[in-house]
Amino acid sequence: MLTQVQSTIASSLHLSSLSLVHGGYSLCPISLSLRHGRNTTTVCAASRRAEKKQEEKGGGEEGLVEILTRVAEKSGMSARERRLLKVREAKRQREYERTHNYPKWAKILEDGCKEDEELRAILGDSIGNPELMRKRIEERIRKKGRDFRTKETGSVLAFKVSFRDFNPLDSHIWIELYGEPSDRDVDLLGSVIQSWYVMGRLGAFNSSNLQLINKAMSHNPLYDSEMASKEMPSSFHDISDIEFQDSWARFWVDLGTTDFLALDVLLNCLTLLSSDYLGIKQVVFGGRRIGDWEEGMTNPQFGYKNFKI
C-alpha cells in the first residue's frame, strides 16, 4: 500500500492529510487527500480489517509521523510544508490516542476541574497528560494528606493511654496514628513535641511552684517572686528526634528533674491535636518495641520519616 501511495503522489500534488496501511497495520484512521489543480480526490486509506489486525498484533509498526515525513520528502513538498504536515499529523495522533486510550480516572479528574478550583490549581498544566496528572496528585497527597477539602482531619474518638515500665530518665514515648502520616502531619506533630521540650527545658513543668492554680482571679491574687526563685529548678534534660515508621511515631526522653506534670501537659496538647487536626489512636509511655517497629530501618521508601528536634 505504501508503494502505491508513493507512486500516486507526483511532485506537483499537494498532500494535505494522510493515513497509511503499512505491513498490514493501519497506523491512523485519517483520509488521504490529494489535490491537483482544481480537482480534489479523497482516498480513504484506513481499513477496518487492518485496524483489527493492529489491535490483535500490537506494536511493531513504523511511526505515522516518520512515514509521512519520508513520503512528503519524495513528493517534492517544501521544508515548511513538511514541517506543518508533521506537526498536524502528530496532533491528530495525540487526539486519536487521547480518545481511544485515555484513562478513565484522568477523564474524571478533568471533569472535576470544571467545578473545583482547588483541584484545577493542583493539576495546573498537567491536564491532558495522565502521567503528569498522577505525579501532581501524589505530590499533593504526600505533602498535605488525603483529605483535599477539610482543614480539620482529627478523630472523634479519644485515644488510649498506657504505661509499660516507664522510666522518666530513659524511655521512649510511642504515638500510634490512624494511618501513615503525610509530611504535613509529621511537621504538625513534631512541632508540638518540640514546643513541649523547649518549655520543659526552661523549667515550665515545676509542680512545686504552682502559686496561682487555686487562686481566684477576681480577688487580684499576689505572686511571690522571691518564693519562686528559691524553689529547686525543674528542667527537661534531653530528647531525641521523632521517628516515624508507617502509622507509628516514637521519641526518646530524659525528663531530668521535670515533674510528671510534664506528661499531663503533653497529653492535654495531644488530646486537642487528635480531635481537631491529626487523629491519634494511642499513646504508650515506655516499652522497647511496639507494633511492627523495625529497629534500625531508616529507608524512606519503606515508610520511614523523621522530625529534627
N, C-alpha and C positions, 0 to 999 in steps of 0.2 A: 504493500500500500504506500509506503514511504517513497519507493521508486516511482510509482505512478504520479504521486503529487509533485515530486521534483521535476519530472518530465513535463508536467502540465504547466508549471509556472515558468513564464518567459520573462526576460529582463524588462519588458515593457508593462508587466502586470503589477498591480498594487495588492499586497497581502494585508488584509485588514484584520482577520482573525482566523485561527487555525486550530483544528483538533486532529491528531494523527492516531492511527492504529498501527502500532509497530510491534512486530513479532507476536501478533495475536492478542496484544493488550490494547485496550482503549485508555489513552492517557488522560483525557478530559472531555466531557460531553459538550464541546463547543463546535460550532459550524465553521466551515471553510468558506470564506467569501472572497471571490476573485473579481476584480474589475478591469475591463479592457475597453478603453474609450468610454462610450456611453452605456455599454452593456454590462450588467452585473449578474454574475452567476453564483449561486449559493449551493455548495455541496456539503451535505451533512456527512461528516467523517467519523461519527461516533456510533458504533453499532451496539445494540443491547447485548448481543451474544458475546462480543469482545469484552464488554464491561463485566459480564458474569464470569468470564474466564479470569479476568484480572482479580476479581474478588475471591475466586476459589483458589488461585495460584499464589496470590500475594505479590510481594515486591519483586524487583529484578529488572524492571523496565527503565529505559533512559528517562531522564527528566524532560518534561514537556518544554520547559523554557530553553534547555540546551538544544533540543531538536529544532525548535523554532528558530533559534539563532543561526544554526548551521544552514537550514533551508533558506532563511532570509538572506544570508550572505551570497548563496548561489543564485538567488532571484534577482540580484542587481540592486537591491534596496540600499539607500544611503545609510551611513552610520547612525544618523539621528533617527531615521525611521526604524532601524533595527533596535535601537535603544528604547524608543517609545513602545515598540511591539513587545519587547522583553518585559518592560515594566507593566504593561497592560495585561499580558498573559499571566505574569506572576501574581498580580492582584486577583485575577479570575480564579487562579488555582487556590489562593488562600480563601476566597469566598466559597469555593466548592468544598474544600476541606472543612471550613467552618460550619457549613450547612450539614454535611454528612458525618463528620467525625467529632463535632464539638461536644464536650462532656455535659451531661445534664446538670450537674452541680454548678458548673460555671454559668450556665444559662440562668439558673435560679438566682445566683448572686447578681448577675447583670440586671435581672428583672427587679431584684430588691433594691438596687441602687437608684431606681427611678423614684422611690418614695422615701428612702432612708439616706439622709445627708451624711450621717456618720459613716455608714458603710461605703458610700461613694468616696468619702475622703480617705478611707483606709485603702481601697483598691487603686484610686488615682488613675494613672495612665496605664495600669496593667490590664484594664478591661479589654477583652479580645485575645489575651494571652493566658491560657489556663495555667501554665506552669508558673508564670509570674504572679498570677492571682493567688495561687496556692501558697507561694512564699510570703506574700503580703499578709494573708490571713494567719499563717503560722507564726509570723513575727509579732503580730498583734496579740495573739493568744499567749505567746511566750512572755511578752512584756506586761500585759495587763489582765491576764486571766481569761477564762472562757465566757464570762458574762460581759457582753458589749454594752448593755443598756444601764443596768442598775449600778449606782456608786457604792451602795452598801450591800455586801455579799456575805454577811455573817450567818450564824446559826441560831435558831430559836431555842435549841437545847442547851442546857447547862453542861459544862464539861466536867469530867470526873477527875478528882484529885486523890493521889495515893502516895505513900512513902515506903521506900524499900531500903532499909538500913542507911538512912540519910546521914552523912557526916558533913556538917556545915563547913568544915575546913578542907574537905577533899571529896567532892561528889559531883556527879552530873545531874543536870535538870533536863528532863525529856518532855517534849511537847509533840503530841500527835495531832495532825490536821486531818480534815476530811478528804483531802486529795493532795496530789503533788503541787507544791506552791509555784506560782509564777514569779518572775523577777520582782514584780510589784509587791507580792506577798512577802518575799524574802526581805526586801527593804523595809516594809512596814513592821514586821515582827522584830527584825534586827534593830531598828531604831528604838523600839520600846525597851528592849533588853539593854541597849546601850545607855539610854537615859536612866534606867533603873540603876545601872552600875555607877554612873557618874554621881548620882545623888548619894548612893551608899559610900562612895569614895570620899565624899565631902562630909560624911558623918550625919546624914539626914535621918537614918533609922536608929535613933538612940531613945529607947523607951524610958530611960531614967530621967529624961528631961522633956516631959510632956506637960508643961505647966498650964496650957490653955485647953486641954482636951475636955475637961469637965467644968470649964468656966462659962458663965453666961455672958454673951457679948453685950447684952442690954445694960449691964452694970459697969461698963468701962473697966475691964479687968487690968490688973497690973502684971507686968512681965519683969521678972527678976534676972537681969543680965549677969549679975555677979554670981548668982547660983548656977546659971547655965554654964559659965566659964569654968566653974570648979568641978563640974561633972566629968567623969572619965570619958575621953573621946571614944566614939564608936565608928570604926572605919572598915569599909569593904576592902579586903586585901587584893584579890586578883580574880580574873575571869578570862575564859578562852574565847576564841572566835566561835560564832554559831555555825554549826554544820547541818546540812540537810541531805537526807537520803530518802527519796520517794516522799512519803507523807510524814516522815519523822524529822524532828529537829532536836538538837541537843547542844548543850554548852556546859563546860566545867566551871565550878565556882569554889572560891575560898572566901567565905564571908568574914573571916577575921574576927574582929570584936563587935561586928554588927549584930544587933539583936534579931530575934526571929520576927520582929516587926517588919523586917525587910521582905519576908515571904508573904505576909499579909498584903503589903503594898503591891508586890508583884502580881499576886492573884487578883487583886482588885483591878489592876490595869488590864490583865488578860481577860477578865470577865467582860468588860465593855468592848475590848478589841474583838472578842469572839462573837458577841451578839450583834455588833454593828458592821464589822469590816472583814474579819477573817475567821471563819469557823474553826474552833478548836474542839477536838474530840476528848482529849485527856491530857493531864499534866502529871508527870511522875517525878518525885524527888528521890534521887539515889538510884541504885541499880547499875549493874555492869553492862548488860546487853539487853536491849528490849526490841521486840518486833523482829524484823528481818535486817536489822542493822549489821552491816559488814565492816568490821574494823579494818582501817587502812585503805578503804576504797575511796578514791578521790577523782574518779573519771566523770566529767560532766555528761558524757554520753549515756551513762548508766543512772542518771538522776541525781548526781552529787552537785550541791551548791554550797556556798558559804558566805557569811557576812562578817567583815572585819570589824572587830570592836576597837 
